Amino acid sequence: MEIVVAGRRTEVSPKFRAHLEDKLAKIEQLAPRAQRIDVLVSHEVNPRQADSSERVELTVIDKGPVIRAEACANDRYAALDLALAKLLERLRRSRDRRKDHRNHTPLTPVDVRPPEAEPPAQEPVVAADGSVEVTLGDSPVVIREKTHQAQPMTIDDALYEMELVGHDFFLFVDAETAQPAVAYRRRGWSYGVIKLDSPVAAQARVG
């Protein structure tokens, strides 16, 4: 299992890298098929955010859904422990769910990528996780774009994957209607779904 470590606005010391490898060894027990773990360590320079100045993001790249967790603290070792605890819990849930869905028939993937836009005026910056950051014209606004592979799924599956990555929203294609949709978190265990009235045509499998 490959571990890819990157720093944003900070350097990652060899000591912390060795500590990471030791801690992340636990992941192989819950995700033996994991191909790679991406680790992003960030430092917030704003003194007003000293209590959460160190952020650690962990992303497990597996044959199944991407599983992600992140945490902040005033110390990157503490942030790693918090993020790892979240990640291990999500890996356990994913493992248990796979056991319950071993006979589930794979769904046909669809192309939900938007039409290619005109190239930005400035050279885009490619982040460690594969996302692209571009500046909006002459303004200080930075837009982060990332393209994901998608396959149609039920709303229940979309909510499940949203919980795995720890986001407040999840973009997917509804398997029943073939419509692009977004599931989002409301208060407590309440969720919402917004759909676009534009069904997506499924791609034909190759081979």
MARMIDO-199135 format. One record per residue: x, y, z of N, C-alpha, C, O, CB in turn. Coordinates in steps of 0.2 Angstrom, whole numbers, plus 5000, padded with zeros to 4 digits. Glycine has a CB too. Example, Ala and Ser with C-alpha at 12.3 -4.5 7.8 and 13.67 -1.06 7.14 Angstrom:
506649725039506249785039506649845039507149835042505749785045/506449895035506849955036506450005039506750065040507049975029/
//
This chain:
500449945000500050005000500450065000500950075004499550005006/500350114995500750174994500550224999499850234999500850194987/500950265002500750325006501050385003501650385002500950315013/500650425000500850494997500750545002500150565004500450504990/501250585004501250635009501350705005501850705001501650625015/500950755006501050825003500950875009500550865013500650834997/501250925008501150985013500951045009501151065004501851005017/500451085013500251145010500351205015500151205020499451145009/500751245012501051305017501451275023501451315028500451345019/501751215022502151195027502651135024502451105019501751165033/503151125028503551065027503351005031503251015037504351085027/503450945028503250885032503950855034504350835029502850835028/504150845040504750825042504850745041504350715042504950845049/505450725041505550645040505250615047504950555046506250635039/505350645052505050615058504250605058504050555060505250665064/503950665056503250655055503050605050502550565051502950725054/503450595044503250545039503350475042502950435041503750555033/503850465046503950405049503350385054503150325055504650395053/503150435058502550435062501950415059501550375061502450495067/501850445053501250435049501250355046500750325047501250475042/501850335044501850265041501650215047501350165046502550255038/501950235053501750185059501050185060500750135061502150205065/500750245060500050255062499550225057499050185058499850325063/499750235050499250215045499350145043498950115039499450255039/499750105047499850035046499149995048499049945046500450005050/498750035053498150005055497649995050497149955050497850045061/497750045044497250045039497149975035496649955033497350105034/497749945034497749885030497349825033497149785030498549855030/497249835040496849785043496049785041495749735040496849785051/495849845040495149865038495049865030494549855028494949925041/495649885027495549895020496149865016496649895014495549975018/496249795016496749765014496849775006497449765004496749685015/496349795003496449804995496549874994496649894988495749784992/496749914999496849984998497449994993497949964995496950025004/497450034988498050044984498450104986499050094985497750054977/498150154989498550214991498250254996497550254996498650254984/498550285000498350335005498650405004499250405004498450305012/498250455002498450515001498450555008497850555011498050554996/498950585010498950625016499150695014499650715011499450595021/498750745016498850815015498950855022498450855026498350845011/499450885023499550915030499650995028500051015024500250895033/499151025031499151105030499251145036499151115042498451115027/499551205035499651245041499251315040499351345034500351255042/498851335045498551395044498951455048499151445053497851395048/499151505044499551555046499251605050499551645054499951585041/498551605050498151665053498251645061497951595063497451665051/498451695065498551685072497951675076497851645081498951735075/497351705073496751695076496451625076495951605080496151735073/496751585072496551515071497051465074497151405071496451495064/497451485079497951455082497751385085498151335084498351485087/497151375087496851315090496751265085496751205086496251325094/496751285078496551235073497051255067496851245061495851245070/497651265069498151285064498451235060498651235054498751325067/498351175063498651115059498051065057497651045061499151075064/498051055050497551015047497850955044498350955040497151055042/497550895045497750835042497150805038496650785041498050785047/497250785032496750755028496950685025497550685023496550805022/496550635026496750565024496250545019495650545020496750525031/496550515014496050495008496350425007496850415004496050535002/495850375007496050305005495750284998495150294997495750255010/496250274994496050254987495950174986496450144987496550284982/495350154985495250084985494850064979494750114975494850054992/494750004978494349984972493550004973493250014968494349904971/493350014979492750034981492650114981493050144978492450004987/492250144985492150214986492750244989493050214994491550234989/492950304987493450344991493250354998492650374999493650404987/493650345003493450355010493950405012494550405012493550295014/493750465016494150515017493950545024493350535027494050575012/494450575028494250605034494850655035495350655033494350555040/494650705039495050765041494950785048494450785050495050825035/495450825050495350855057495850905058496350905055495450795063/495750955063496151005064496351005072495950985076495851075062/496851035073497151045080497651095080497951115075497350975083/497951105086498451155087499151115086499651145086498451195094/499151055085499751015084499550955079499050925079499950975091/500050945074499850905069499850835071499450795068500350915063/500150815076500150745079499450735081499150675080500650735084/499150785085498450775088497950775082497450735082498350835093/498050815077497650815071497650755067497150725065497850875066/498250715067498250655064497850605068497450565065498950635063/497950605074497550555078496750565077496450515077497750565086/496550625077495850635076495550615069495050585069495650715077/495950635064495750615058495750535057495350505053496250645052/496250505059496350435059495750395062495550345060497050405062/495550425068495050395072494350395067493950345067494850425078/494250455064493650455060493750415054493250375052493650535057/494350405051494450365045494350295047494050255043495150375042/494550265052494550195054493750175055493550125053494950185060/493350225058492650215059492350205052491850165052492350265063/492450255048492150245041492350185037491950155033492350315037/492950165038493250105035492850045038492649995034493950095036/492750045044492349985047491649985044491349935043492249995055/491350045044490650045041490650025034490149985032490350115041/491150045030491150025023491249945022490949915018491750055019/491749915027491849845027491149805029491049755025492349825032/490849835034490149795035489649805030489249755029489949825042/489649855027489149865021489349825015488849795012489149935019/489949815014490149765008489949695010489749665005490949765007/489949675016489749605018489049605017488749545015489949595025/488649655018487949655017487749655009487149645007487549705021/488149675005488049684998488449644993488549674988488049764996/488649594995489149554991488749524984489049514979489349484995/488049524985487749504979487449554975487049544970487149454981/487649614976487449674973487649684966488349674965487549744977/487249694961487449694954487749764952487449814954486849674949/488349764950488649834948488249864943487949844939489349824945/488249934944487849974939488250004934488850014934487550034944/487950024928488350054923488550124924488150164926487850044916/489150134923489450204924489150254919489050234913490250204924/489050314921488850364916489350424916489750434921488150384918/489350464911489750524911489350584913488850604909490050524903/489550614918489150674921489650734921489450784924488950654928/490150724917490650784916490250834912489950824907491250764913/490350904914490050954910490450964904491050944903490051024914/490151004899490551014893491251054895491251094899490151054888/491751044890492351074892492251154892492051174887492951054887/492551184897492551254897493151284894493651254892492451284904/493051354892493651384889494251384894494151394900493451454887/494851384892495451384897495451444901495351494898496051364893/495651444907495651504911496251544909496751524905495851484918/496251604911496751654909497351644912497951654909496451724910/497351614918498051604921498151524921497651484921497951624928/498751504922498951434923498651404929498751424934499751434923/498251354928497951314934498451284938499051264936497451264932/498351274944498751244949498451174951497951174953498851284956/498851124950498651054951498851034958499451034960498851004946/498351024963498451004970498650934970498650894965497851014974/498850914976499150844977498550794976498650734975499450834984/497950814978497350764977497050764970496550724969496850784982/497450794965497150794958496650844957496450854951496850724957/496450884961496050944960496451004957497051004957495650974966/496051044953496351104950496151164953495551174954496251094942/496551214954496451274957496551334952497151334949496751294964/496051374951496151424946495851494949495451494953495751414939/496151544947495951614950495451644945495551644939496651664950/494951674947494451704943494651774941494551824945493751704948/494851774935495051844932495551874936496051844938494451884932/495451934937495951974941495751984949496052014953496052044939/495251944951494951944958495351894962495751854959494251924958/495351904969495651854973495351794974495551754978495751894980/494751784970494351724971494751664968494951664962493651734968/494751614972495051544969494551494969494251484974495651524974/494551464963494051404962494351344961494851334958493551424956/494151294965494451224965493951174962493451174964494551204973/494251144957493851104953494151034953494751024953493851124945/493750984954493950914954493450864950492850874951494050884961/493650824946493250774942493250714945493750684946493450774934/492650684946492550614949492250564944491850584940492150614956/492450504944492050454940491350444944491350444950492450384940/490850434940490150424943489850364941489950344935489750484942/489450334945488950284942488250294946488250314951489250214944/487750274942487050284945487050244952487250194952486550264940/486650274956486550244963485950264966485650314964487150254968/485650234971485050254974485250304979485850324981484750194978/484750344982484850394986485150364993485550404996484150424988/484950304995485250275001485950265000486350285005484850205002/486150244994486950234993487250304993487850304995487050194986/486950354990487250414990487350444997487850474998486850464986/486850435001486950465008487450425012487850455016486250455012/487550365010488050315013488750345011489150355016487950245012/488850355005489450375002489650445005490250465006489550374995/489150485006489250555008489550555015489950595017488550595008/489250505019489550495026490250475026490650485031489050445030/490450425021491050405021491550455020492150455023491150355015/491450505016491950555014491850615019492350655019491850585007/491350615023491350665028491150735026491250785029491950675032/490750735020490550805017489850815019489450775021490650795009/489650875018488950895019488550895013487950905013488950965022/488750875007488450865001488750804997489350784998488350924997/488350774992488650724988488250724981487650724981488550654991/488650734976488450734969488350664966488850624967488850784965/487850644963487750584961487250584955486850634954487550534966/487150524952486650514947486150464950486250404951486950484940/485450484950484950444953484850384948484650384942484250484954/484950324951484850254947484150244944484050214939485050194951/483650274948482950264946482750314940482350294936482450274952/482950374940482750424936483350444931483150484926482550484939/483950424932484550444928484650524928484950554923484450424921/484350554933484450624934485050644938485150614943483850664937/485450694936485950714941485650744947485150774947486450774938/485950734953485650754959486150764965486750744964485150694962/485950804970486450824975486050804982485550834983486650894975/486350764986486150744992486450794997487050804997486150674994/486150825002486450865007486150855014485650835015486350945005/486650875019486450865026486050925028486250985027487050855030/485550915032485150965035485350955043485850935045484350955034/484850975047484950965054484850895057484450855054484551015058/485350875062485250805064485350755059485850755055484550805068/484850705059484950655054484450665048484150625045484750585057/484350735047483850745041484250765035484750805036483450815043/484050745029484450755023483950785018483350785019484750695021/484250815013483850835007484150815001484750795000483850915007/483750814995484050794989483750844984483150864983483750724987/484150874979484050914974484150884967484750854967484350984974/483750884963483850844956483750894950483350944951483350784955/484150884945484150924939483650884934483650824934484850934936/483250924931482750894926483050884919482850904914482150934925/483650844919484050824913484350754914484850754917484550884912/483950704912484250634913484950634909485050664904483750584910/485350594912486050574909486050514905485750464908486550574915/486250514899486250454895486850404897487450434898486350464888/486750344898487250294901487750284895487550274889486950234903/488350274897488850254892488850184891488750144895489550284894/489050164885489050094883489750064886490250104885488950074876/489750004888490349974891490749954885490549934880490149914895/491449964886491949944881492249874882492449864888492449994880/492249834877492549764878492049714881492149654882493049774883/
//
